[in-house]
Structures are given as structure tokens and as C-alpha cells.
Amino acid sequence: MIRLFRLDRASRAAPYQNDVGRPGAFPEHSPASPLSIHDLTVAYHRQPVIWDVDLEIPEGKLVGLIGPNGAGKSTLLKACLELVPVASGLVRVYGQPYSKRRELVGYVPQKESVDWDFPASTLDVVAMGGYHRLGWFRPVNKRCRAESMQALDRLGLSDLAHQQIGQLSGGQQQRAFLARALMQNAKLYLMDEPLAAVDAATETSIVELLREMKQRQKTCLIVHHDLATVTDYFDWIILLNMRVVAAGPTQEVFTQENLRKTYGGNLTILSAAADAVQNAGE
Amino acid sequence: MTRTIATLLALGLLIAGRSPSGAAELEAPLPNSDNPAEFPPAAAPGFGEALWEILTLKNYNTRLVILSTSLMGAACGLIGGFLLLRKRSLMGDTLSHATLPGICLAFMFMVALGGNGKNLSGLLLGASLTGLLGCASVLVIRQLTRLKDDAAMGIVLSVFYGLGIVLLSIIQGLPQASAAGLQSFLYGKVASIIFADFIVIALVTVASIVGCVFLYKEFRMLCFDEVFAATQGWPVHLLDIVMLTLVAAVTVVGLQAVGLILVIAFLITPAAAARFWTHHLGAMLAIGALIGSLSGWLGTVLSSLFPRLPAGAVIVLTAAFFFLISMLFGPAKGVSIRLIRHRKLKRKIAKQHLLRAAYEWLEIHDAGQKPEPADNRTIPLESLLKARSWTPRSLQRQLRSAYNHALLERYDSTGLVLSEAGFRQAARATRNHRLWELYLIENAAIAPSHVDRDADTVEHILGEALTRELVKLLPARQSASLDAVPGSPHPLKRNDD
């Protein structure tokens, strides 16, 4: 349905013609970059959520996507996955549109996005990561089950394979989602707050897994909330508040100045608006 | 709110649309040339014989009707499971109400073509068309406006139903007197089922079973996480349409049995009941189909024993009865299983408190020595009563239960003696408590004077694995042996002073 309301590719590429004067507005779509985003704007009901996002993510890095609530972090991930309509701009996965590169992209949605009361076991959920390899009509086979067990094993969930998913703790549910993403066997992973509301032990084991993935040249784009751990976990960060405030290697980008711009931005606008309202009243 | 208004509106239209003789016409069976036999068999001499005749399916018509309603129930229970998990129950309701204008329009169309308008397949085709049109309207309203699902469905449901009622009253004004039979679609009329209908019902049942078997994996993923399904490239909208089409097919054949107002109950109730019995999707669908077909069968039998009761309502009530039983006694999520588990935990906690109080008494009175199981000392109840907020009666009750579990050597109204097994369990309960206390003091910065209470809430559910973790975490404080009971981090009270 959404697709019907979307502009076709030719008209979406058109805005670049007017942007020749801007430096960097005409980027080559490097096929080496796992994810390159060009002048992406997304709007919900004419209200822009993210503006002119322009990024190129390097391969084999843990990339943190950081910003205040409502900054458009989840929306950016969803736009990359073609889950929300894009107003303008385009996204390339290894130089190609996402729809041609699905098998290279794994996705870990927010834990709250599903109903955990669903009648399924942990193994059932993890096996879903392999459904696209099975294809239409074929039931889950032995091989798919064995691969799912391996993924569960890597996240220390093998004991819980046959538990109903509602009986898992929050941290275990989060790890089940990660195991499902591992089943996708992708090269680029988009993760929406995999470390939100998990206990310390789960956080450690997830971070360990992420580092292991990095060693195997996987690229992870991770929405993250906890500023205290940013320098610890990520090689590269993107500071987002509707626009990209800064993006680059963590030690260069993670500065007081940039953080103030990212997190203070909303506040400044709010206080300016409040002033305006007050002035109008007088 | 919107739904309430919509329901009221629909109700008003229903009352306005009914002719004064509506009720009488509902009772009248749809005249059918190839259905001369009566259902239920009218000439049954006694109640017992009638029951026997119905249960053994002796009568051809009884057999046909019961088989049809059972099959219908199976199909409804099966598809209803997916509808429930997709959280589209209201969509089923919208669909069923939106079939009414289709039925009326099909009738008018066929009359205009010169027929008598009673061709069932024609009527059901019309029903499916407007039913699906209703669903499509919901989707379009949702897409074009910012209205939420429930509002969109409430609007579509009432408007389509209202339109149907208006058409129905127009038809009643037509010269063809037999038009009254259309009203049987409102509340269902199993007696009007003929062999051709049975074939349609059987085909739809087979189709829904085949659909659920082949698309099991796809539907499961769609219901659990549609966004993830979409990222994997599954055509989510197509799958939704296939599912809704199956729902529409089942609903339309279900119209004849329970009518368009109650068919939603026939779809959702068996599936919801099945959820209480299992955590496995396949089993849930199978149980839902079973409950659906049992309700169809039993409901039809009941309604034919008491011919004044409308079959559709009785079938739905039978399904509701199964739902109630499942809700109370279902082993996976039922109310009683949860109560039992809760009581078990409470008992376990009470037992552990008793044993720990006994162990601590031994510790104090052995003057710093580690208690030994062979001591066999009598522990006075008086000091135990002071250790916890037990009444003498509740303490006696627990002593009895502990004795029955061979945890006590003996007990009377003044004191108790732990058995060897009881002593070992007491030591373990105390160890868990102390380990957890130490963990809280070191890692959660809780003062030693307050830690007793906090530890109380968690120690009972510590498993072996977690206990081993705790021992590993606290190596400096105690000997790392799993069985060793660490000393209390806070002074123990002497309750007998």
C-alpha cells in the first residue's frame, strides 16, 4: 500500500540536479560502503522527521546512532529498510537499492514492537530469521532448526529454546531477537536499541557478540541511548537530531560541543517558541 | 466511544428496518423445493428417542446439518486463530456485517434478471463481495485519514449494516412475498441447509485447512512480527489479503449457521479458548478447530432437542461454554493453573522460612559452632513464633505439612526436631538467604541492617545455577564450597530472651 504513494526512482533522484553548487551534494554511490544515505528526508503527515541526512558508513565498524528522543533514530533505520515512505533522497546498500540487497541486511527491531504473549517458542522466533532462505510454502526443516540452535547457542539461550517466549526475561527476549538477526546471516545489521532496558550481564554479553561480529567484518548500525558507554562501544558515531549534527570516528565526533548541539537543539527551539508565545501575548 | 455510537446507530437501524411481522418471519424456514424433510424430525415420539435419533445421525437431514455445522466450526476455529493473533478480531466483525447489503443486492439483481432470487451461491457471492469491500474501505479510510483502526471499523461496520437493513426493508415491500427468507441470514438458520450447501461448506473448510497448512510459516511470521517479515521481502499486504479472503470465505458460509451478527463469536471464541490450552501455535489452531466443531455439533443437537431455541445462538453459547471451561482449567494460561502455581510458591516460601528460623535457632544456641545434623536438639516453638509473624495456628499447620514431607523428626505443641533431610534443606535455605544478602550488600549497597527483608523476596526463587553464580561472585567472604552456609552479615536476634 505504502509503495503506491511513493515517488518513482527517477523523480527522487531529480533534486540533486539543483544541488550542484553544494559541496558533497553529488556523492558517488560507493559500492564498497555498506550503507550510504544521500539527502534523505522523511516526513510523517507533512511533518518532517529527518532532514537531509547524508552519510556513508564504513565497513566492519560498530556505528552508534545517538540522539535525543524524537530525533528520528528509529525512523532513519526504517527509512533505510523501506518501511516508511521517503519524501526525498535515496539509500544505497553496497551501492544498490535496499530491495535488491535484502539478504545482506539484518534487522533487530525494538523489543516492544511485538506481542511476547504470542504462542511460539524461542526456537520458533529465531527460525524466522531463516524463513527467506526456505522460500514459499516450505515448512521449517531440520537444517533451519539446527542453524537456529547454533544462533541460540551463541547468545547463551540454548536452554530456553523450547520455552514460550513470554516466559523469557526482557534481556533474554532481546537476545532472542539478536539470535534471529544472526540467522539472517547478513553483512550489515541495523539494530534499534538492542541495549535498552537490559541488565548488566546481558549488556556485556551483547557487546561481546557485537565485537565478535565486527571481527568478522560485519557492519552494525546501532541506535543507542546511554552516553556514558558510547566511547567504549563504538568506533564511529552519528549524532542525530532531525539533521545529522556530526558523524565520524568516535574520538573526533564525541565532543562537548557536538553533544550540546545534539541534545540542546530541541531545548533552544522550545525556549525560543515559548518566548515568541509570550511576546505575542503581551 | 466511536464504536459505542456506531453500535447504537446500527441498533437503531435494525429496529427501524424490521417490519412488525419480522419476528414471525424469522421463524419461517426458507421454502426449499429440494428440502422436503423437516429438521428437527418433527414426528419423534419421545425425548429420549429424539436424542438417540439425533446423536446417531439416523435421519438424513440431521446428518447433513450436524456435519455442516461441525465442519463450519472447524473452519471458523482454525482461521479464527490467525485472525485473533493478527489482532484483527474487529475486522472479522466488520466483514460479517458488511455482507448484508451484498445479500440484498444479489437478491434484487437475481429478481431483476427474472429468477426468484433464492439461489444460494448467488447470495453468498454478493455477501463476499460487499464483505471484502467493507474491509477494503477500512484500509482506505486508515490510509487516507489519521483515524485509528477501531474508529474506521466502527464506521464501516455500522454504515454497511445500516445500508443492508434499508435494502432489506425495501425488498420486503416488493411483491415477491418469499423475500422474507433473507432475514435468516441475520441470525442463521441451520434447518435450511441442503446438500449443495454442505458441498460449499466442505469446500471452504478444505480450502482453509490447505491455506493454513501451506502458509503456516508465513502466517505465523505475519502475526508475530509483520515489520520483520516485510524487511525479509515477504509481501505482507498480499499475505494479509489472502488471510482476509479465507476469513471472508469462512464467514460467508458461517452466515447460514449462526448468522452475520453472531458469526464473529464463532470465529474468535474457539480460538481464544484454545489459547488457554497450549503455547504452541499448531496445537492452538488444532484445538481451536476441535472446539469449533464440537460447538457446532453440540449446539445443533441441543437446538434440535429444544426446537424453540435458535440454533445459531445455541451454537455460540456452546462455544462460550467451552471458552469458560478453558479459561478456568486450561493448563497453559488458565486461571486455576495460575492460582495453583501461586499457592505452591507461597507454600514453598512458608516452608523455607520455617526451616531457616529453625536453623538460625540452632546456630545461636550452638554458641558459634556450626550446627550438625546429628544434634537432634528440640527447638522450642516459642522462639520460632517470635522470629516471624506466625500465629500459633498457622505455625501448627506448617509443622504438620513439614512433618508429612519428612522434614521433621517429631513435633508437638512446644517444640520440634528436624530430621536429617529437613536439616539439609534448612541449611540450603539459610545458605541461599545469606548468599543473596551478601550479594545485595556488596552490589546493591543495601545496609546490612535492612538486607534481611530484601533478601526475603528473592531467595526462594534462586535456582542451582544462580546460586553457583553467587558463590563465584563472593569468593572472598566465604569458603567457595556450594554446601557451606555463610555466616549471617547481620547479628541474629535471640528470640527466647
Interface residues (C-beta under 8 A of the other chain):
Chain A: M1 H45 L81 L83 S99 R102 V105 Y107 P109 S113 V114 D115 F118 P119 A120 S121 D124 V125 M128 Y131 H132 L134 W136 F137 R138 P139 V140 Q164 G166 R180 Q184
Chain B: L85 K87 L139 Q143 R146 F214 L215 Y216 K217 E218 R220 M221 C223 F224 D225 V227 F228 A230 T231 Q232 G233 W234 H237 R275 T278 H279 H280 L281 M284
